[in-house]
Amino acid sequence: MLKVIKMDLFRMFKSKYTYIVLAAAMLMMFASVFMTQQDISYYQQTPSALETLRETGDEVNWGIYIGQVSPEWCTGAKIPLPELVSMNIQSKLLLMFLVAFIALFAGNEIRTGFIKNIAGQTSHRWELVIGKLLSIAIFTAVLLVAAILAIMAGSVLFFGYVHIQEAGKFIGYLGMQYLLHIAYGSVILFLVYLFQNVVASLLTGILLAAGILQVVDALLINIIPRLKEIADFSIMNYLSSGNVGLLSMASGSSLYLKAFLIAIITLILMGSLSGLIMQKKDM
């Protein structure tokens, strides 16, 4: 297994698309800070729009979006770096770049036939899944750090400062989001092995991150009428990608616990299914 892990890590750090995805993610995070600064200027000049923002600011956005503004930021208050980072993580932009990395990293093995050579040299093919999940975990950590650095650079350039507060709470938030991102990464890895196609897994992963499964909500409510009694019911509440957008710096311990359980269950389930596919599939 150690050789498989070393091989995956070597491939990851030697692949050009690893750095292309990281660079694109950092550029998008930097641009999102610029968009936030532009939005703040707009709301400061348009009181009616700011009032609308106050009324709709707490609504959950399940999809992918660029930049977001808190009403307090438009009244002269300093913008805390942790909140700026958390809003960008909730936007699922980083989740989208994680999907691109996994689809390319795992999918290219299948496309080039490289996986056939490796799988034929081991009787325990599930070890290949372990190596991929570890690579995903390392890339996710690098992606989060790169995003924070890019947001810090944008904050200095566009706001003139980096304001850090509630550092302990921020670290705990990052840890949970890190786990949720890895869990969603295991979903994408499963899709890659299931579809055996880079484009199909990439598109499906992005659509899932964008909240396309919301269309299932109405169907489930019609099938199970009791779901109507649940306020703001959505299947996204029970998915790792949904909890990435739902979890914020202000979330309570119950939401953190739910997110943790969903991440662990998703990781175990998707990892097991991926291992089963690798073990049983005819290479």
Backbone torsions as a table, in degrees:
resi	resn	phi	psi	omega
1	MET	NA	-36.3	-178.6
2	LEU	-60.4	-38.3	179.2
3	LYS	-66.4	-38.9	179.0
4	VAL	-63.7	-43.9	179.6
5	ILE	-62.8	-45.3	179.0
6	LYS	-61.9	-39.3	179.8
7	MET	-63.1	-45.2	-179.7
8	ASP	-64.7	-42.6	179.5
9	LEU	-65.5	-39.1	177.9
10	PHE	-62.3	-46.1	179.4
11	ARG	-62.1	-40.9	-177.5
12	MET	-63.2	-46.9	-176.3
13	PHE	-77.6	-17.0	178.7
14	LYS	-94.7	-11.7	-176.3
15	SER	-81.7	135.4	-179.5
16	LYS	-65.4	-36.4	-175.4
17	TYR	-68.3	-20.4	174.7
18	THR	-60.2	-46.1	-177.3
19	TYR	-78.9	-29.3	176.5
20	ILE	-66.1	-44.3	178.5
21	VAL	-63.7	-43.2	179.3
22	LEU	-63.0	-44.2	-179.9
23	ALA	-63.8	-42.2	179.4
24	ALA	-65.0	-39.2	178.7
25	ALA	-65.0	-43.2	179.4
26	MET	-64.4	-40.7	178.4
27	LEU	-63.1	-40.3	179.7
28	MET	-67.9	-39.5	177.2
29	MET	-64.0	-41.3	177.8
30	PHE	-62.2	-43.7	180.0
31	ALA	-66.5	-33.3	-179.0
32	SER	-66.4	-33.5	176.7
33	VAL	-67.4	-39.5	176.2
34	PHE	-61.8	-43.5	178.7
35	MET	-62.8	-38.6	177.7
36	THR	-62.8	-44.4	179.1
37	GLN	-61.5	-40.4	178.9
38	GLN	-66.8	-39.5	178.9
39	ASP	-65.8	-40.2	178.4
40	ILE	-60.3	-43.7	178.2
41	SER	-61.3	-40.6	179.8
42	TYR	-63.9	-47.1	-178.2
43	TYR	-67.0	-34.1	177.9
44	GLN	-65.7	-30.3	-179.5
45	GLN	-91.5	-10.3	-177.0
46	THR	-129.5	86.7	-177.0
47	PRO	-56.6	-36.2	-179.3
48	SER	-65.2	-38.2	178.2
49	ALA	-68.8	-35.5	178.1
50	LEU	-65.7	-38.0	177.9
51	GLU	-65.5	-38.9	176.2
52	THR	-64.3	-39.3	177.9
53	LEU	-61.6	-40.1	178.7
54	ARG	-63.1	-33.6	-177.6
55	GLU	-78.1	-29.8	-174.8
56	THR	-110.9	2.4	-173.0
57	GLY	-64.4	-24.1	-177.0
58	ASP	-91.8	-1.0	-179.4
59	GLU	-70.1	141.3	179.9
60	VAL	-81.7	130.5	176.3
61	ASN	-109.2	108.7	-174.8
62	TRP	-78.6	-16.8	-174.1
63	GLY	-91.5	-170.6	179.1
64	ILE	-93.2	133.0	179.8
65	TYR	-147.0	162.4	-177.8
66	ILE	-114.7	117.4	176.6
67	GLY	76.6	141.8	177.2
68	GLN	-154.2	153.3	-174.0
69	VAL	-129.3	137.7	171.7
70	SER	-93.8	138.1	-178.0
71	PRO	-54.4	-34.4	-179.1
72	GLU	-62.1	-29.3	-177.8
73	TRP	-68.3	-19.6	-175.7
74	CYS	-90.1	2.4	-177.7
75	THR	-115.0	19.7	175.7
76	GLY	96.1	-4.1	179.8
77	ALA	-71.4	146.0	177.1
78	LYS	-66.9	144.0	-177.9
79	ILE	-91.7	113.9	-179.3
80	PRO	-70.2	133.7	178.2
81	LEU	-56.1	-44.1	179.7
82	PRO	-56.4	-39.8	179.6
83	GLU	-70.4	-37.6	178.4
84	LEU	-64.2	-41.4	177.7
85	VAL	-66.4	-45.1	-177.1
86	SER	-63.0	-39.2	178.9
87	MET	-65.2	-36.7	178.4
88	ASN	-71.6	-33.7	175.7
89	ILE	-67.8	-42.7	179.1
90	GLN	-63.0	-25.5	180.0
91	SER	-67.6	-14.0	179.1
92	LYS	69.5	14.3	174.8
93	LEU	-63.5	-42.6	179.0
94	LEU	-66.1	-34.6	177.4
95	LEU	-62.7	-37.3	178.7
96	MET	-64.9	-42.1	178.9
97	PHE	-70.3	-31.7	175.5
98	LEU	-64.7	-39.8	176.7
99	VAL	-60.0	-45.0	-179.2
100	ALA	-61.5	-43.9	-180.0
101	PHE	-61.8	-48.0	-176.1
102	ILE	-66.2	-42.4	179.8
103	ALA	-60.3	-39.9	178.8
104	LEU	-75.0	-44.7	-175.5
105	PHE	-64.7	-51.7	-178.7
106	ALA	-83.4	-34.8	-177.3
107	GLY	-68.9	-34.0	-179.7
108	ASN	-65.9	-29.1	175.9
109	GLU	-61.0	-41.0	-179.0
110	ILE	-73.5	-42.2	-177.6
111	ARG	-63.7	-38.8	-176.9
112	THR	-88.4	-10.2	-178.1
113	GLY	84.0	4.4	-178.9
114	PHE	-61.4	-36.3	-177.0
115	ILE	-64.2	-30.7	-180.0
116	LYS	-65.0	-40.5	-179.8
117	ASN	-66.6	-41.9	-179.2
118	ILE	-70.4	-44.5	-178.1
119	ALA	-62.4	-30.7	-179.2
120	GLY	-74.2	-11.5	-177.5
121	GLN	-99.0	0.4	179.5
122	THR	-139.9	141.6	178.3
123	SER	-85.6	-16.4	179.4
124	HIS	-107.2	81.5	-175.6
125	ARG	-67.3	-22.2	179.6
126	TRP	-61.6	-19.1	177.0
127	GLU	-62.8	-28.6	178.1
128	LEU	-64.1	-35.3	179.1
129	VAL	-68.4	-41.2	178.3
130	ILE	-59.4	-44.0	178.8
131	GLY	-61.5	-41.1	179.3
132	LYS	-66.4	-43.7	-178.9
133	LEU	-63.7	-37.5	177.3
134	LEU	-66.5	-40.7	177.3
135	SER	-63.5	-40.4	177.7
136	ILE	-62.5	-41.5	179.8
137	ALA	-62.8	-42.5	-179.8
138	ILE	-68.6	-43.6	179.4
139	PHE	-63.2	-39.8	179.7
140	THR	-61.5	-41.6	178.0
141	ALA	-62.1	-45.5	179.3
142	VAL	-64.0	-39.6	-179.8
143	LEU	-62.5	-43.9	179.8
144	LEU	-65.2	-43.3	178.9
145	VAL	-63.6	-43.9	179.2
146	ALA	-61.8	-39.9	179.6
147	ALA	-64.6	-42.7	179.9
148	ILE	-63.3	-42.5	178.6
149	LEU	-62.8	-40.6	179.5
150	ALA	-66.5	-39.8	178.9
151	ILE	-68.1	-37.5	175.9
152	MET	-62.2	-44.2	179.0
153	ALA	-62.3	-42.4	178.1
154	GLY	-65.4	-37.9	179.3
155	SER	-64.2	-42.1	178.4
156	VAL	-64.4	-43.4	-175.7
157	LEU	-72.1	-43.2	-172.7
158	PHE	-95.8	-23.6	179.3
159	PHE	-113.2	-19.0	177.9
160	GLY	85.4	10.3	-179.5
161	TYR	-162.7	166.4	169.5
162	VAL	-125.9	110.9	-176.2
163	HIS	-104.4	113.9	-178.2
164	ILE	-110.7	128.8	175.5
165	GLN	-143.9	158.7	-179.4
166	GLU	51.2	52.5	-176.0
167	ALA	-60.9	-40.6	-179.6
168	GLY	-63.3	-44.6	178.6
169	LYS	-64.3	-36.6	179.7
170	PHE	-65.4	-41.5	178.8
171	ILE	-63.2	-41.9	176.9
172	GLY	-62.9	-39.8	177.8
173	TYR	-63.5	-44.8	179.1
174	LEU	-62.0	-39.2	178.9
175	GLY	-61.2	-42.7	179.5
176	MET	-69.6	-40.7	177.7
177	GLN	-65.4	-35.4	176.3
178	TYR	-59.3	-45.3	-180.0
179	LEU	-66.2	-40.8	178.7
180	LEU	-64.4	-38.8	179.1
181	HIS	-66.7	-41.2	177.6
182	ILE	-63.8	-40.8	178.9
183	ALA	-60.5	-43.8	178.2
184	TYR	-67.7	-33.0	175.5
185	GLY	-60.4	-36.2	178.1
186	SER	-67.1	-31.0	175.5
187	VAL	-64.9	-45.0	-179.5
188	ILE	-65.7	-38.8	178.1
189	LEU	-62.0	-41.3	176.4
190	PHE	-60.9	-42.7	179.6
191	LEU	-64.0	-37.5	178.2
192	VAL	-61.6	-46.4	-180.0
193	TYR	-70.4	-31.5	-179.7
194	LEU	-73.1	-48.1	-176.6
195	PHE	-82.7	-26.2	-176.3
196	GLN	56.8	35.0	-176.1
197	ASN	-150.6	128.4	-177.2
198	VAL	-65.8	-47.6	-175.7
199	VAL	-64.8	-44.4	-178.1
200	ALA	-63.1	-44.4	180.0
201	SER	-69.0	-36.0	179.1
202	LEU	-65.3	-49.2	-179.4
203	LEU	-64.9	-42.9	-179.9
204	THR	-63.7	-42.1	179.7
205	GLY	-62.7	-42.2	179.6
206	ILE	-68.2	-40.7	179.3
207	LEU	-65.2	-39.0	177.7
208	LEU	-65.5	-41.0	178.0
209	ALA	-65.2	-31.9	-179.5
210	ALA	-77.9	-0.5	174.8
211	GLY	85.7	26.7	-177.5
212	ILE	-63.8	-23.0	-178.9
213	LEU	-71.2	-3.3	174.4
214	GLN	-60.1	-24.6	179.7
215	VAL	-64.6	-19.1	179.6
216	VAL	-76.2	-21.5	-175.8
217	ASP	-55.7	-50.7	-178.3
218	ALA	-61.9	-38.9	179.5
219	LEU	-64.0	-45.0	-179.6
220	LEU	-65.1	-38.3	179.4
221	ILE	-65.1	-36.1	178.0
222	ASN	-71.0	-34.2	-179.9
223	ILE	-77.1	-39.5	-178.3
224	ILE	-120.7	89.4	-176.4
225	PRO	-56.3	-27.9	-177.9
226	ARG	-64.0	-19.5	179.1
227	LEU	-65.1	-20.8	178.4
228	LYS	-63.8	-23.8	-178.9
229	GLU	-76.6	-14.8	179.7
230	ILE	-86.6	118.5	-178.6
231	ALA	-64.7	133.5	177.8
232	ASP	54.5	41.7	179.3
233	PHE	-64.6	135.9	173.2
234	SER	-158.4	140.1	177.7
235	ILE	-62.4	-22.9	-180.0
236	MET	-63.2	-23.4	177.9
237	ASN	-64.0	-18.9	-173.1
238	TYR	-115.2	15.1	178.8
239	LEU	-116.1	152.0	179.6
240	SER	-62.4	-40.4	179.7
241	SER	-66.3	-37.2	178.3
242	GLY	-65.8	-39.3	-179.2
243	ASN	-72.9	-22.5	172.7
244	VAL	-60.4	-42.5	179.3
245	GLY	-79.0	-26.1	-176.1
246	LEU	-82.1	-37.3	-175.6
247	LEU	-74.3	130.0	179.4
248	SER	-133.8	176.8	178.4
249	MET	-63.8	-25.7	-176.5
250	ALA	-92.6	1.0	-177.1
251	SER	-65.9	146.7	179.3
252	GLY	-83.4	175.3	-176.9
253	SER	-64.7	-31.1	-179.4
254	SER	-65.2	-39.4	178.6
255	LEU	-70.3	-36.8	176.8
256	TYR	-62.8	-42.1	179.9
257	LEU	-65.2	-43.0	178.6
258	LYS	-62.4	-44.4	179.3
259	ALA	-62.0	-40.5	179.2
260	PHE	-62.5	-46.7	-179.3
261	LEU	-64.5	-41.8	179.2
262	ILE	-63.8	-42.2	180.0
263	ALA	-63.0	-45.6	-178.6
264	ILE	-65.9	-45.5	-179.9
265	ILE	-62.9	-43.4	179.5
266	THR	-62.5	-44.9	-178.4
267	LEU	-62.3	-44.9	-179.6
268	ILE	-67.4	-45.4	-177.6
269	LEU	-65.6	-50.9	-177.8
270	MET	-68.1	-37.1	177.2
271	GLY	-64.2	-40.5	179.4
272	SER	-66.5	-43.9	179.8
273	LEU	-65.4	-39.8	177.6
274	SER	-63.8	-42.3	177.9
275	GLY	-63.6	-39.0	178.9
276	LEU	-64.9	-42.2	178.0
277	ILE	-62.0	-45.4	-179.6
278	MET	-64.2	-36.9	-177.1
279	GLN	-73.2	-36.6	-173.2
280	LYS	-95.5	-23.7	-172.2
281	LYS	-70.5	141.1	177.6
282	ASP	-79.3	112.0	-179.3
283	MET	-80.6	NA	NA
